[in-house]
């Protein structure tokens, strides 16, 4: 790959006259154009209006903000001329028809982390591209209920100090950085590799009392540091922006945990399978990492609903496997097998 190769040229070379690849390339360019427009709005901040103004709630009951809706509209506008039959979005109850009869289907989170927009924290757009296998557009259609292994492309755009697109087309994960002078994404890191080992974890520890025994035992042992069973000291991180958390792991490794917990609406996790978990898992695996619920590979989950939620744990391969070991060996009600030793810093029972 050529250093600083423009995304358009990269996609053209990758497609090389293949019809399906050409359709994927055209779709990726449409998404890239919409993300350039979103980046311009975010860069303006309050100069672009009240981006954090509330606009009701989405189908999952989450607060929708002005920027969520503007990002969603920009993406739909750009996909009008793309070979995309339907778009499923976090902001829409049902998939919206774009070009019926087209070969592709896009699932997207238009603005991940939008609750952070007032604090100038990095936010992002997450997308998944799948083949459209039929023409039905109803809620129950299996067109929209495909396992993550069916993805033909996936990625995210992070709007931070630099705007960058992290993309996989099924053969490696690459980073393209937006040149604001030309409005083009250019290749800045090809075939990135997530370090297999890490001493950094990201989880919202305020929910410790709500986790089951698997996760509690793992975090306990991380916090014991070099004196604990992992025999190393850990750093902790939590940004509350999935894209920002993932980008850090892509660059330097780590593990991210958003497990299900005892709250009724969180029992099956909080993140959405189609447009958050699946694309992140595809990217991470293509970069040599792993993504799981703790018990099941994310990309192997059989979906039952467009907005289905799932627990999500991903990152450095060896650390994800270590966490999976806790799911196999620790009782979910909190009791620990003897091999895990003494109680940790948070354990009270």
Secondary structure, DSSP 8 states (H G I E B T S, - for coil): --TT-BHHHHHHHHHTT-HHHHHHHHHHHHHHHHHHHHHHHHHHGGGG--TT-EEEE-TTS-EEEHHHHHHHHHHHHHHTTSSEEEEEETT-SS-EESSTT-SEEEEEEEEETGGGGGGT--EEEEEEEEE---S--STT-TTS---GGGEEEEEEEEESSSEEEEEESSS-EEEEEEETTTTEEEEEE-S----S--SEEE--GGGGGGS-HHHHHHHHHHHTGGGSTT-S--EEE--S-HHHHHHHHHHH--EEEE---SSGGGTT-SEEIIIIIHHHHHHHHHTT-EEESSSSBGGG----STT-EE-EEEESHHHHHHHHHHHHHS-TTS---GGG-S--TT---
